[in-house]
Amino acid sequence: MKHRFESPETQKGRLASRNLIVSVISFLLIALLFWIGISLVSNRTDSREAEIVKDAITRGIIHCYTSEGFYPESLEYLKQNYGLRYDEERFFIDYQALGSNLLPDVTVIDRGGM
């Protein structure tokens, strides 16, 4: 039902209010989708960084074995002799040396920026 007895200014005011509400809702929806997208990319990047740290440690372990004939006894040995660097506040590394002739067990845990 059309409002026959309203002035054109009142009808324009209602239309402007409706357009403003649609614009605000559209903006909020786009902002929400953008935030979700950024969060997904950030999570993928975080897990990829942990993989990169583990790969660097594995390369250092293998380089040590091929150069010196034994696996490193500690993570500190890799840091001092093979230049291993990583963010120690962000990543916890569990390094279990099983012997000089067995590949060490390495676990990288992302602390999540604690």
C-alpha positions in Angstrom: 0.0 0.0 0.0 1.4 3.3 -1.0 1.4 6.3 1.3 -0.8 8.7 -0.7 -1.0 11.4 1.9 2.7 11.8 2.6 4.7 14.7 1.2 7.5 13.9 -1.3 10.1 15.1 1.3 8.9 12.4 3.8 9.1 9.7 1.1 12.6 10.9 0.2 13.6 10.8 3.9 12.4 7.2 4.2 14.3 6.2 1.1 17.5 7.9 2.4 17.2 6.1 5.7 16.7 2.7 3.9 19.7 3.4 1.7 21.8 4.3 4.7 20.8 1.1 6.5 21.6 -1.0 3.4 24.9 0.7 3.0 25.9 0.1 6.7 24.9 -3.6 6.5 26.8 -4.0 3.3 29.9 -2.4 4.7 29.7 -4.6 7.9 29.3 -7.8 5.8 32.3 -6.9 3.6 34.4 -6.0 6.6 33.4 -9.4 8.2 34.4 -11.3 5.1 37.7 -9.5 4.8 38.5 -10.3 8.5 37.7 -14.0 8.0 39.9 -14.1 4.9 42.8 -12.4 6.8 42.4 -14.9 9.7 42.5 -17.9 7.4 45.7 -16.6 5.6 47.3 -15.9 9.0 46.6 -19.4 10.3 48.1 -20.9 7.2 51.2 -18.7 7.4 51.7 -19.6 11.1 51.6 -23.4 10.4 53.9 -22.9 7.4 56.5 -21.1 9.6 56.6 -24.0 12.0 57.2 -26.3 9.0 60.0 -24.0 7.8 61.7 -24.1 11.3 61.5 -27.9 11.4 62.9 -28.2 7.9 65.8 -25.9 8.8 66.6 -28.1 11.9 66.4 -31.3 9.8 68.8 -29.8 7.2 71.2 -28.8 9.9 71.0 -32.3 11.4 71.7 -34.0 8.1 74.5 -31.5 7.2 76.2 -32.2 10.6 76.0 -36.0 9.9 77.4 -35.7 6.4 80.2 -33.4 7.5 81.2 -34.9 10.9 79.9 -38.4 10.8 77.5 -38.2 13.7 74.2 -36.6 14.5 74.3 -33.5 16.8 73.7 -34.3 20.5 71.7 -31.1 21.1 70.0 -28.2 19.5 72.6 -25.9 21.0 75.3 -27.7 18.9 73.3 -26.9 15.7 73.0 -23.2 16.8 76.7 -22.9 17.6 78.2 -24.8 14.7 75.7 -24.6 11.9 74.1 -21.2 12.3 70.6 -22.4 13.2 68.4 -19.4 14.1 64.7 -19.2 15.0 62.4 -17.2 17.2 62.9 -18.9 20.5 60.1 -17.0 22.2 57.6 -18.2 19.5 58.7 -21.8 18.9 59.3 -24.5 21.5 61.6 -27.2 20.1 61.7 -30.7 21.6 65.0 -32.2 20.5 65.6 -35.8 21.5 69.0 -37.2 20.5 68.7 -40.9 20.3 72.4 -41.6 19.8 75.3 -40.4 17.6 74.2 -42.8 14.8 70.4 -42.4 15.0 68.4 -39.5 13.6 67.2 -37.3 16.4 63.5 -36.9 17.1 62.4 -33.2 16.6 59.1 -31.6 17.4 58.3 -28.0 16.7 55.5 -26.4 18.7 54.2 -22.9 17.9 53.5 -21.1 21.1 51.3 -18.7 19.3 53.1 -15.5 20.1 52.9 -15.9 23.9 
